[in-house]
Amino acid sequence: MSLIAEAPEFLQVFSDGTVKRFNPETSPPSLDSSSKYLSKDIIINPSTQITGRLFLPNNPNKKLLPLLVYFHGGGFCIGSTTWLGYHAFLGEFSVASQSVILSVDYRLAPEHRLPIAYEDCYASLEWLGENVKVEPFLEHADLSNVFLSGDSAGGNISHHVAVKAIQRDGLCPVKIKGVMPIHPYFGSEKRTEKENGEEGFEDVRMNDMFWRLSLPEDSNRDYFGCNFEKNEVSESVWLKFPAVEVYVAGEDFLKERGVMYGEFLKKKGVKEVKVVEAKDERHVFHVFYPESDATRLLQNQMSQFMKRCCEH
């Protein structure tokens, strides 16, 4: 048995198919009434073992709050709602934005390759519709003001879940008002300038490894889940697409992909698209440094975007 893929400190994949994951520091949920926010874990689908974590600001400022559905990053292969960075970022964001948040633990590759992550994450929207009257946290949620977000692979997922929700043509139980991909993880067989450059070679190598592990067998980086330009959807989908605010980081080699995604949506006729850059920051800085000034700024930008969308 030999090691065939590795993300040091996070993941090892062996030739016999065995996968070992090593989680960083995690955080349990808490219903401590003295804290700024409450959190609890829920089961989205017991048959597929999809779970999630709900966040609610303590003493919300109004009866009904917008709801954010968040998909974690990790190249579709690692990551969890339980990681301390995600828990801290989303808990604080529920307070800053005065929103209910559902963070989704979808099934991971290589055991569960794409498009399973998309299917699992869309299932979280169906869970919301089925449980809005029985889950106490959702008593505060306005399902007509729902936002999708996620970082890296989660940013990719937020796009594809939005597409699927529109394609369901009225069958989706929530109204998606906006999509907020953070440092979205896209790709293609054609390399960008940074992906071809000498600088950041290790990042590019890791990027290629995660795509190799997560794409369907016999697919390449022009698979629709990787290359958004290859997703064959009708023109009506783009005309119905919600407002989008794409967040990129100046020191992230995936910045080019985020900018390209924004330009793609504009060309498709999506009415409101904006790209916001954190100039001196690296990939998913908000997860590694959830207490930083840059993270606070990101939370404020996202909050303002949600507020504007809810007012329209």
C-alpha positions in Angstrom: 0.0 0.0 0.0 1.6 3.3 -1.1 0.8 6.9 -0.6 -0.6 8.4 -3.8 -1.8 11.8 -2.7 -1.2 14.0 0.3 -2.1 17.4 1.7 0.3 17.6 4.7 -1.5 17.8 8.0 -4.9 17.4 6.3 -5.2 14.4 4.0 -3.5 11.2 2.9 -4.8 8.9 0.1 -3.4 5.4 -0.4 -3.2 3.1 -3.4 -5.8 0.7 -1.9 -8.4 3.5 -1.7 -7.9 4.2 2.0 -8.3 7.8 3.0 -7.0 9.4 6.2 -8.0 12.9 7.3 -6.4 14.9 10.0 -8.6 17.7 11.3 -7.2 20.9 12.8 -8.7 22.2 16.0 -12.5 21.8 16.1 -15.3 23.5 18.1 -18.4 21.9 19.6 -21.8 23.7 19.1 -23.0 25.7 22.1 -26.4 26.8 23.4 -24.8 29.0 26.1 -27.3 31.8 26.6 -24.5 34.2 27.8 -22.6 34.1 24.4 -23.2 36.4 21.4 -24.5 33.6 19.3 -26.0 30.1 19.7 -25.1 27.0 17.6 -26.4 23.5 17.2 -25.7 20.5 15.0 -28.5 19.0 12.9 -28.9 16.0 10.5 -29.9 17.0 7.0 -30.1 13.4 5.5 -29.6 10.4 7.8 -29.2 8.0 4.8 -26.3 9.9 3.3 -25.0 11.2 6.7 -25.1 14.8 5.6 -25.1 17.1 8.6 -25.0 20.8 9.3 -24.5 23.4 12.0 -27.0 26.2 12.7 -26.0 29.6 14.0 -28.3 32.2 15.5 -27.5 35.5 17.0 -28.5 35.7 20.7 -31.4 38.1 21.1 -31.9 38.8 17.4 -32.9 42.4 16.6 -36.1 41.4 14.7 -38.5 38.5 14.4 -37.5 37.3 10.9 -33.8 37.3 9.8 -32.3 36.5 6.4 -30.8 33.0 6.1 -27.3 32.2 4.8 -26.4 28.7 3.6 -22.6 28.3 3.8 -20.5 25.6 2.1 -17.0 25.1 3.5 -13.9 24.8 1.3 -11.1 22.2 1.1 -10.9 21.2 -2.6 -14.0 19.0 -2.1 -11.7 16.6 -0.2 -11.3 18.1 3.3 -13.0 20.6 5.6 -15.9 20.5 8.1 -18.4 22.7 9.8 -16.8 21.7 13.0 -13.4 23.3 12.3 -12.7 26.1 14.7 -12.0 28.6 11.9 -15.4 28.1 10.3 -17.2 28.0 13.6 -15.7 31.2 14.8 -16.2 33.0 11.4 -19.8 32.0 10.9 -20.8 32.5 14.6 -19.5 36.0 14.5 -21.0 36.6 11.1 -24.4 35.6 12.3 -24.2 38.5 14.8 -22.6 41.0 12.4 -25.2 40.3 9.7 -28.1 39.5 12.0 -28.8 36.3 10.1 -29.5 32.6 10.7 -26.8 30.5 9.2 -26.8 26.9 8.1 -23.3 25.5 7.5 -23.3 22.2 5.5 -21.1 19.1 5.9 -21.4 17.5 2.5 -19.8 14.2 1.5 -16.1 14.5 0.5 -14.0 13.2 -2.4 -12.3 11.0 -3.3 -14.8 8.6 -1.7 -17.6 10.8 -3.1 -16.6 12.5 -6.3 -18.4 15.4 -8.0 -21.3 16.0 -8.6 -22.2 14.5 -5.2 -21.2 17.7 -3.3 -23.6 19.7 -5.4 -26.4 17.2 -4.8 -25.8 17.1 -1.0 -25.7 20.9 -0.8 -28.9 21.4 -2.8 -30.5 18.9 -0.4 -29.8 21.4 2.4 -32.2 23.8 0.8 -34.9 21.1 0.7 -34.2 20.4 4.4 -34.9 24.0 5.2 -38.2 23.9 3.5 -39.2 20.7 5.3 -38.1 21.9 8.7 -38.9 25.6 8.8 -41.9 24.9 11.1 -40.3 22.3 13.4 -36.7 23.5 13.9 -36.6 26.2 16.7 -33.7 28.1 15.1 -35.6 28.4 11.9 -38.5 30.2 13.6 -36.3 33.2 13.1 -35.5 32.5 9.4 -37.1 34.2 6.4 -36.9 31.7 3.6 -37.8 34.4 1.1 -34.4 36.1 1.9 -31.9 33.3 1.5 -28.2 33.7 0.5 -25.6 31.2 -0.6 -21.9 31.5 0.2 -18.8 29.4 0.7 -15.1 29.7 0.3 -12.9 28.0 -2.2 -14.6 24.7 -3.2 -17.6 26.1 -1.2 -17.7 29.1 -3.5 -17.8 26.8 -6.5 -20.7 24.9 -4.8 -22.6 28.1 -4.1 -22.7 28.8 -7.9 -23.8 25.4 -8.9 -26.5 25.2 -6.1 -27.9 28.5 -7.4 -28.0 27.2 -10.9 -29.8 24.0 -9.8 -32.3 26.0 -7.7 -33.3 28.1 -10.7 -33.5 25.0 -13.0 -35.9 23.5 -10.5 -38.3 26.2 -11.7 -40.4 26.9 -8.6 -39.8 23.6 -6.8 -37.0 25.0 -4.7 -38.5 25.8 -1.3 -36.4 28.9 -0.7 -36.0 32.3 -2.5 -32.3 32.9 -3.2 -31.6 36.6 -3.1 -27.8 36.6 -3.5 -24.7 34.5 -4.0 -21.4 35.4 -2.3 -18.5 33.1 -3.4 -15.3 33.7 -1.4 -12.1 33.0 -3.3 -14.0 30.5 -5.5 -12.3 27.4 -6.7 -12.7 27.0 -10.5 -10.4 25.8 -13.2 -10.0 24.6 -16.8 -7.6 22.7 -19.0 -6.3 26.1 -20.1 -4.0 27.5 -17.4 -4.1 31.1 -16.2 -1.0 33.2 -16.1 -0.5 32.6 -12.4 -1.1 28.9 -12.7 1.6 28.8 -15.4 4.1 30.9 -13.3 7.0 29.8 -11.2 5.7 31.6 -8.1 3.3 29.6 -6.1 4.3 26.3 -7.7 3.3 24.3 -4.5 -0.1 25.9 -4.5 -0.7 24.9 -8.1 0.5 21.4 -7.5 -1.9 21.1 -4.5 -4.7 22.6 -6.6 -4.1 20.0 -9.4 -4.1 17.2 -6.8 -7.5 18.2 -5.3 -9.0 18.4 -8.8 -7.6 14.9 -9.6 -9.2 13.5 -6.5 -12.6 15.2 -6.8 -13.4 15.2 -10.5 -15.4 12.2 -11.9 -13.3 9.3 -13.2 -12.2 10.0 -16.8 -13.0 13.7 -16.5 -10.5 16.6 -16.9 -10.6 20.2 -15.7 -13.1 21.1 -18.5 -15.7 19.2 -16.5 -18.6 21.6 -16.0 -18.1 21.6 -12.2 -14.6 22.9 -12.6 -14.9 25.0 -15.8 -18.1 27.2 -15.4 -18.0 28.0 -19.1 -18.7 24.4 -19.9 -22.0 24.2 -17.9 -24.7 24.0 -20.6 -27.7 25.9 -19.1 -30.4 27.8 -20.8 -30.3 31.6 -21.2 -33.3 31.9 -18.9 -31.2 30.7 -16.0 -28.8 33.6 -16.3 -31.7 36.1 -16.6 -33.1 34.7 -13.3 -29.7 34.5 -11.6 -29.6 36.4 -8.2 -27.2 39.2 -7.4 -23.6 38.1 -7.0 -20.7 39.6 -5.0 -17.4 37.7 -5.6 -14.7 38.1 -3.0 -11.1 37.6 -4.1 -7.7 38.0 -2.3 -4.8 39.8 -3.9 -2.2 37.3 -2.8 -4.3 34.2 -3.9 -3.3 32.5 -7.2 -7.0 31.7 -7.6 -7.8 35.5 -7.8 -7.8 35.3 -11.6 -10.4 32.6 -11.5 -12.7 34.7 -9.3 -12.3 37.7 -11.6 -13.0 35.5 -14.7 -16.1 34.2 -13.0 -17.4 37.7 -12.4 -16.8 38.7 -16.0 -18.5 35.5 -17.2 -21.7 36.3 -15.3 -21.7 39.8 -16.6 -21.4 38.6 -20.2 -24.3 36.1 -19.5 -26.5 39.0 -18.5 -26.6 38.6 -14.8 -28.0 41.9 -13.6 -25.9 42.6 -10.5 -22.3 41.3 -10.3 -19.5 42.9 -8.3 -15.9 41.7 -7.6 -14.4 42.8 -4.2 -10.7 42.4 -3.6 -8.9 42.1 -0.3 -5.6 43.4 -1.7 -2.9 42.0 0.6 -4.6 38.8 1.8 -4.1 35.1 1.0 -6.5 32.3 0.1 -9.3 31.8 2.7 -7.6 34.1 5.2 -11.0 34.4 7.1 -10.8 30.8 8.1 -7.2 30.9 9.3 -7.6 34.3 10.9 -11.3 34.7 11.9 -10.5 37.5 14.3 -8.4 39.6 12.0 -9.3 43.1 10.7 -9.4 41.8 7.2 -12.0 39.2 8.3 -14.1 41.9 10.0 -14.0 43.9 6.8 -15.1 40.9 4.8 -18.0 40.3 7.2 -19.1 43.9 7.0 -19.0 43.8 3.1 -21.0 40.6 3.1 -23.5 42.1 5.6 -24.0 45.2 3.5 -24.5 43.1 0.4 -27.2 41.1 2.2 -28.9 44.2 3.5 -29.1 45.8 0.0 -30.5 42.6 -1.5 -33.1 42.2 1.2 -34.3 45.8 0.6 -34.9 45.2 -3.1 
